[in-house]
Amino acid sequence: MDIKKVILVSLSIFVAYTIITSPDRSAELVGVGFEGISNAAKGIGEFMTELVN
């Protein structure tokens, strides 16, 4: 098997195990991740707006 596939399968198993054993914490982490992405998008939007002005 390719090393990338082994890492991907291992990571997938870890994520599934984490979600099954601690769904509340997993939901919190996903929320934090989406909040970070949202803040980054807002920052890029503000930067582009200032760049155009």
Sequence and secondary structure as in RCSB ss.txt:
>XXXX:A:sequence
MDIKKVILVSLSIFVAYTIITSPDRSAELVGVGFEGISNAAKGIGEFMTELVN
>XXXX:A:secstr
  HHHHHHHHHHHHHHHHHHH HHHHHHHHHHHHHHHHHHHHHHHHHHHHHH 
